Amino acid sequence: MPDLGNIPPTIWWEDGTVRMIDQSRLPLVGDLLVCNTYDGVCSAIAGMAVRGAPALGVAAALAVALWSETEGAEIGDLDAYLTALDRIADEIAGTRPTAVNLKWGAERMKRFARDNADVGPDALRPLVLEEALAIRAEDEARNRELGAHGAALIEPGSRILTHCNAGSLATAYFGTALGVIFTAHAEGKVAQVWVDETRPVLQGARLTAWELRMAAVPFKLICDNMAASIMRRGLVDAVIVGADRIAANGDVANKIGTYGLAVLCKEHGIPFYVAAPSSTVDLTLASGDEIVIEERDPREVTGLTVSGVIEPHSGVETKALDALTEAGPYALGMTKGHQMELTRKGGAYQFDAWVRIAPPSVEVYNPAFDVTPAEYVAAIITERGVARAPYTESLAEACCGTGAIHELE
Ligand code: MRU
């Protein structure tokens, strides 16, 4: 059994609230974010406090349940409740465009509410919450199954490269691409993981490195532009990534930079695997050309966002920090558009900074995802087994079929 060490759960329901580890500040600050309203969850999604396709599906379901338990609880009329739930679910689904799981989670909640509406609004609300909790539990279970299927593809002694974070933090728990790696590592097959830092938001350096360290999996962190060279030197045996949306033909949208890795794999004869639950497969899209690619804030590219904890060296520093943060967060005066905010949290002090690295006013293009054509993908690993080309058939079976799509040896 893979041991994930102290990796915390990503997102959960507690005391009538949705709680999550704020991933926008990990790993140097591990804040707990408590959302009391559904739009608090929407802001957390937009600000990437919760991110990663399967985790977004869970966040969407929990956000709908949170609305149902708060604002929705004021609506006595069934039709009005259902109409409002549809609207809220659509709003939640619209917070980020590429990861289909967000829409999938919201749509499943809409469908569930309509299918069970005959019990009336008062009895429906607890059922809606139960459904959201079921989606969360199912996600972890699927990832563990997917991990076992994927680990069967890994040769003993493998050096595996991964991009972005498709780990436990990108799911309710356990992870997809990292779920495969955790499982293969527990089976003694992983010699080392290469972790792409994953500019611009650095999910690899910040989150994947943090998870692998917690789970005691050996790894080395590299800059994205180092992958080609280490492949050429024969230091990579397989690449495994997650996915944000997979079209019916097997084209895969994932974090920007994934396509380049897939092309490199083809050139160097390295298998390129995608690990994703069936909820990431979008059979309504014939090909990846139809996938909407999110474009994000140019400041992700022109600068670096860093948070950390300040440990004062002396009483003088403590006094100064106390004075600055007495009335709340304090924005330091900075040149060149750099930003630095100081916050007092209990007895500790935190900084949140954005540091400019490009000259002011440069034009930026910042697509968050790219699409890898199916021809580059050696296999798509789902909880139902390992899908191979032709994906139009194997993915349809993975999502709509009844049996395992691939019998494990
Ligand atoms: O922008 P993010 O951090 O949400 O992007 C995440 C990814 O691209 C992941 O690789 C993908 O969602 C799969 S997570 C299991």
Residues whose N, C-alpha, C, O or C-beta is under 5 A from the ligand:
A	BS01	MRU	R51 G52 A53 P54 H163 C164 N165 A166 G167 A170 T176 Q203 G242 A243 D244 N254 K255
